[in-house]
Amino acid sequence: TMVDRLVDDHDNAKLLAKGLAEIPGVVVEADEIETNIVIFHLADPSIDSVDVLKRLADAGVKGSNYWGGNIRMVTHYGIERDDIEYALGVIRGVLSPE
């Protein structure tokens, strides 16, 4: 029922991926994002992705643990550009809390 919305969701996913690619320590293939799903991982294997996900959730940013320690985020109805910018700010803060 939300087919017309998919273009916005895919654009938001690309925005998320490009923003993630600019955060030190985040590894994402931003140019390969073709859907509303973004999967990335942390370059430092000593950082616990489950702990990162909990800290993100505490700030209202949802993601899920994905195969091999990757983190999966999905854009969908109700997620707008401002939400992506907010999420990127939270992720930056969680990964570099200085």
Buried (B, 14 or more C-beta within 10 A) or exposed (E): EEEEBBEBBBBBBBBBBBBBBEBEEBEBEBEEBEEBBBBBBBEEEEBEBEEBBEBBEEEEBEBEEBEEEBBBBBBBEEBEEEBBEBBBEBBBEBBEEE
